[in-house]
Amino acid sequence: MKRILCIIDSLGSGGAQRQMTELAKLLHQAGYLVKVVFWIHYENDHFLEDELANNHVDFAYTPSMRKTSTRLFELRKVLKGYSPDVVISYYKGISKLLCVDHLLHRKKYKLIVSERTITRQITRSSTAKHRLYRFADVIVPNSTTESKFIKEHFPFLKDKVIAINNFVDEEKFYPIEKTVGEYENTNAIFVGRYNEAKNIPNFLRAIAKVAQTGRKFHVDFFGRNIAEHCDALVDELGIKDFVSFCNQSSTIEEEYRKHNLMIIPSLWEGFPNVLCEAMCCGLPALGSRVSDIPYIMEDGKNGYIFNPKDVDDMAEKIIKYMDLDAQTKWKMGKHSEALSSARFLKKSFLNQYLQLIND
């Protein structure tokens, strides 16, 4: 029975942490001996630790790995103590150290390193990291965009790169049956905290342009710090009746199902989990031509793609969608369901990892 060691910085409530926790559970259920190691512990955030414990997955909090100057030494102790056949890293700092260890100790285990972000430019740091990745067995970006970037800029790694998209929990994110009539009025949702990447000011300007045409619609924004940054702009644009700023929701899946359109106007993204979640809940989508959004969506079939830097283009795509008949919008929602069931299920996520582990 193969022994698999999964390493990440923490088991706090983040996207990578949720993905690794589920991967560890699935591998355990598939009959592997699995251990999760982390070195940052949050006193009031035990949810993922409880998830592992409740599913009988071994995990270890190793605070000795916090110190970067001795982390390689402490990592070596963890490796010697567990003797894994396969190591899966979801933290780039550890991924680099594992590559060093792999080089020094002549590949005593299969090393799978995961890339969880989009590399936006070549720097000395990113170049050094990818050079170290020569000593990994497999590099697993969670996006097609990052996979293409690595292959293009570091062609010596191209045979090691295999993209595996994040999964969406189908037990949580699932559609409810909507009637065609529920698409008559546009009730859209945006999910994400306020920051430059999310492009919220330009999105509000696009909403204002659509409102000026006399069309009736509403967009609910769910996320941290949006109101405090955007209330003044909403007043200036005169769109109070068209938008609402809501707090983060611990049951965002219920909010998806209350709406009939997802809009994601980002200037850049990692892997856009919120888009995948919304599609799993049966929502058509309007999205930026960035990152994996054009690969996840099918332009013209389950929504439309726009240039996020062009407010006019964004507004035009919103209008184009709103002017569709309700039957066509309903069909777009069904197409989102079909795409998500083929691409984001746990079974597919697990099977791709199993193939890497057993090759």
C-alpha positions in Angstrom: 0.0 0.0 0.0 1.5 3.3 -1.1 2.2 6.0 1.5 1.3 9.5 0.5 2.5 12.6 2.3 0.6 15.9 1.6 2.2 19.1 2.6 0.7 22.6 2.9 1.4 25.7 5.1 -1.9 25.6 7.1 -5.3 24.0 7.3 -7.1 27.4 7.6 -10.1 28.2 5.5 -8.5 28.9 2.1 -9.1 27.5 -1.3 -5.9 25.5 -1.6 -6.4 24.1 1.9 -9.9 22.9 1.0 -8.6 21.3 -2.1 -5.8 19.5 -0.3 -8.1 18.3 2.5 -10.5 16.8 0.1 -7.7 15.2 -1.9 -6.3 13.6 1.2 -9.8 12.3 2.1 -10.4 10.9 -1.3 -6.9 9.2 -1.4 -7.6 7.7 2.0 -11.0 6.4 0.8 -9.2 4.9 -2.2 -7.1 2.7 0.1 -3.8 4.7 0.4 -2.0 5.6 3.6 -2.2 9.4 3.7 -0.7 11.9 6.1 -1.2 15.7 5.9 1.6 17.9 7.4 1.2 21.7 8.1 3.1 24.2 10.3 0.7 27.1 10.8 -2.2 26.6 13.2 -5.2 29.0 13.6 -6.7 28.8 17.1 -10.3 29.5 15.9 -10.2 27.7 12.6 -10.4 23.9 13.1 -12.9 23.1 10.4 -10.5 21.3 8.0 -8.6 19.6 10.9 -11.9 18.3 12.1 -12.7 17.2 8.5 -9.6 15.1 8.4 -10.1 13.7 11.8 -13.7 12.7 11.2 -12.6 10.9 8.0 -9.7 9.1 9.8 -7.0 10.8 7.8 -3.7 11.2 9.7 -2.4 14.8 10.1 0.4 16.5 12.0 0.9 20.1 13.1 4.7 20.6 12.9 5.5 24.1 14.2 9.2 23.3 14.0 8.9 23.9 10.2 7.9 27.6 10.7 11.4 28.8 10.7 12.6 29.2 7.1 16.3 28.9 8.0 15.9 25.4 9.4 12.8 24.3 7.4 14.8 22.0 5.0 16.3 20.2 8.0 12.9 19.8 9.7 11.4 18.7 6.4 14.0 16.0 6.1 13.0 14.7 9.6 9.4 14.5 8.5 10.3 12.6 5.3 12.5 10.2 7.2 9.9 9.6 9.8 7.1 8.8 7.3 9.1 7.3 4.4 6.5 8.3 1.8 6.3 6.7 -1.7 4.7 9.9 -3.0 4.8 13.5 -1.8 2.3 16.1 -2.9 3.1 19.8 -2.1 0.5 22.6 -2.3 2.9 25.3 -1.0 5.6 26.8 -3.3 8.2 27.3 -0.6 8.1 23.7 0.4 7.9 22.6 -3.3 11.3 24.3 -3.8 12.8 22.6 -0.7 11.4 19.2 -1.8 13.1 19.7 -5.1 16.4 20.3 -3.3 15.8 17.3 -1.1 14.9 15.2 -4.2 18.2 16.2 -5.8 20.3 15.5 -2.7 18.7 12.2 -1.9 18.4 10.7 -5.4 14.6 10.5 -5.8 13.5 8.2 -3.0 9.9 9.2 -3.5 7.7 10.6 -6.4 7.4 14.3 -6.1 4.3 16.1 -7.3 4.3 19.9 -6.9 1.2 22.0 -7.4 1.0 25.5 -8.8 -1.9 27.3 -7.3 -1.5 30.8 -8.8 -1.0 32.5 -12.2 2.5 33.7 -13.0 2.0 37.2 -14.4 5.6 38.0 -15.3 9.0 36.4 -15.3 11.1 37.4 -12.3 14.3 36.1 -10.8 12.3 34.4 -8.2 10.0 32.6 -10.6 12.9 31.7 -12.8 14.8 30.2 -9.9 11.7 28.3 -8.8 11.1 26.8 -12.2 14.7 25.8 -12.5 14.4 23.8 -9.3 11.3 22.2 -10.7 13.6 20.1 -12.9 13.9 17.9 -9.9 10.2 17.3 -9.4 8.5 14.3 -11.1 5.3 16.1 -12.0 4.2 19.8 -11.9 0.4 20.2 -11.5 -1.0 23.7 -12.2 -4.6 24.1 -11.3 -5.2 26.1 -14.5 -4.7 25.7 -18.2 -3.3 29.2 -18.3 -0.5 28.5 -15.9 0.2 25.2 -17.7 0.6 27.0 -21.0 2.8 29.7 -19.4 5.2 27.1 -17.9 5.5 25.2 -21.2 6.1 28.4 -23.2 8.6 30.1 -20.9 10.3 27.0 -19.4 10.1 24.4 -22.2 12.5 22.1 -20.4 9.6 21.4 -18.1 6.9 20.8 -20.7 6.9 17.0 -20.3 6.4 17.2 -16.6 3.4 19.6 -16.6 -0.1 18.3 -16.3 -3.0 20.6 -15.4 -5.6 19.4 -13.0 -8.5 21.8 -12.3 -9.9 22.4 -8.9 -13.0 20.3 -8.1 -16.3 21.7 -6.9 -18.2 19.9 -4.2 -21.3 18.7 -6.0 -23.0 17.8 -2.7 -23.0 21.5 -1.9 -23.0 23.3 -5.3 -25.9 21.9 -7.3 -28.7 23.4 -9.3 -32.4 23.7 -8.5 -34.9 23.5 -11.3 -35.8 26.9 -12.6 -38.7 27.7 -14.9 -38.1 29.6 -18.1 -40.1 32.5 -16.5 -37.5 32.9 -13.8 -35.1 34.3 -16.5 -37.4 37.1 -17.6 -35.7 39.6 -15.2 -31.9 39.7 -14.7 -30.9 39.1 -11.1 -27.1 38.8 -11.2 -24.5 37.9 -8.6 -20.9 38.9 -8.0 -18.7 37.1 -5.5 -15.3 38.3 -4.3 -13.6 40.7 -1.9 -12.6 44.2 -2.9 -9.2 44.4 -4.5 -7.6 45.7 -7.8 -7.9 42.3 -9.5 -11.7 42.1 -9.1 -12.1 45.2 -11.2 -15.3 46.3 -9.3 -15.1 50.1 -10.2 -15.1 49.3 -13.9 -17.9 46.9 -13.4 -20.0 49.5 -11.7 -19.3 51.9 -14.5 -20.5 49.3 -17.0 -23.6 48.8 -14.9 -24.2 52.5 -15.1 -24.0 52.4 -18.9 -26.5 49.6 -19.0 -28.8 51.5 -16.6 -28.8 54.5 -18.8 -30.5 52.5 -21.6 -33.6 52.1 -19.4 -33.1 48.3 -18.9 -34.1 47.0 -15.5 -31.8 44.6 -13.6 -30.0 44.1 -10.3 -26.6 42.9 -9.2 -25.9 41.6 -5.7 -22.2 41.9 -4.6 -21.1 39.4 -1.9 -17.7 40.0 -0.4 -15.5 41.8 2.1 -14.9 45.6 2.1 -16.9 46.4 -1.1 -19.4 48.9 0.3 -16.7 51.0 2.1 -14.8 51.3 -1.2 -17.7 51.7 -3.6 -20.6 53.5 -1.9 -19.3 56.9 -3.1 -18.9 55.7 -6.7 -22.4 54.2 -6.7 -23.8 57.6 -5.6 -21.8 59.4 -8.2 -23.0 57.0 -11.0 -26.6 57.1 -9.7 -27.1 53.3 -9.7 -28.3 52.8 -6.1 -31.4 51.0 -7.4 -29.3 48.6 -9.5 -26.8 47.2 -6.9 -26.7 45.9 -3.4 -23.6 45.3 -1.3 -23.9 42.2 0.9 -21.7 40.7 3.5 -19.8 37.5 2.9 -22.0 34.5 3.1 -21.2 31.1 4.7 -23.9 29.6 2.5 -23.0 31.2 -0.8 -24.4 28.1 -2.7 -27.9 29.2 -1.6 -27.2 32.7 -2.9 -26.1 31.3 -6.3 -29.4 29.4 -6.5 -31.4 32.6 -5.8 -29.9 34.4 -8.8 -30.0 33.7 -12.5 -26.6 35.1 -13.8 -23.0 35.2 -12.6 -20.8 38.1 -13.6 -17.0 37.9 -13.1 -15.2 41.0 -14.4 -11.7 40.4 -13.1 -8.6 41.9 -14.5 -6.7 38.7 -13.6 -7.5 35.5 -11.7 -5.9 32.4 -10.4 -8.3 29.5 -11.0 -11.8 31.2 -10.7 -13.6 28.9 -8.2 -16.6 31.2 -7.9 -17.3 30.8 -11.6 -17.2 27.1 -11.4 -19.4 27.0 -8.3 -22.0 29.2 -10.0 -22.0 27.1 -13.1 -22.5 24.0 -11.0 -25.5 25.8 -9.5 -26.9 26.2 -13.1 -26.1 29.9 -13.7 -25.3 31.4 -17.1 -22.2 33.6 -16.9 -20.6 36.8 -18.2 -16.8 36.7 -17.7 -13.5 38.4 -18.5 -11.2 37.2 -21.2 -8.4 36.4 -18.6 -6.9 33.3 -17.0 -9.0 30.2 -17.4 -12.3 31.9 -17.8 -12.4 31.5 -21.6 -11.6 27.8 -21.1 -14.2 27.2 -18.4 -17.0 29.0 -20.2 -18.1 28.5 -23.8 -18.6 32.0 -25.4 -22.1 32.3 -26.8 -23.3 29.0 -25.3 -23.5 29.5 -21.6 -22.8 33.2 -21.6 -20.4 35.8 -23.1 -16.8 36.8 -22.7 -15.7 40.5 -22.6 -12.6 42.6 -22.3 -12.4 43.6 -18.6 -10.4 46.8 -19.4 -13.1 48.0 -21.8 -16.2 49.3 -19.9 -18.1 49.7 -23.1 -17.5 46.1 -24.1 -18.5 44.9 -20.7 -21.7 46.9 -20.9 -22.4 45.7 -24.4 -22.1 42.0 -23.3 -24.5 42.6 -20.4 -27.0 44.2 -22.8 -26.5 41.4 -25.3 -27.3 38.8 -22.6 -30.3 40.8 -21.2 -31.8 41.1 -24.7 -32.0 37.3 -25.1 -35.3 35.7 -24.7 -35.9 33.8 -21.5 -35.8 30.4 -23.2 -32.3 31.1 -24.5 -31.1 32.2 -21.1 -32.6 29.1 -19.5 -30.8 26.9 -22.0 -27.5 28.7 -21.2 -28.1 27.8 -17.5 -28.5 24.2 -18.6 -25.3 24.3 -20.6 -23.5 25.6 -17.5 -24.7 22.6 -15.6 -23.6 20.2 -18.4 -20.1 21.8 -18.6 -19.6 21.7 -14.8 -20.6 18.1 -14.5 -18.0 17.1 -17.1 -15.1 19.2 -15.7 -15.3 19.9 -12.0 -16.5 16.7 -10.2 -14.4 15.2 -7.4 -14.3 11.8 -9.2 -12.5 13.4 -12.2 -10.1 15.3 -9.8 -9.3 12.1 -7.9 -8.8 10.0 -11.0 -6.3 12.4 -12.5 -4.2 12.3 -9.3 -4.4 8.6 -9.1 -3.0 8.3 -12.6 -0.1 10.5 -11.6 0.5 8.6 -8.4 0.4 5.2 -10.1 2.3 5.9 -13.4 
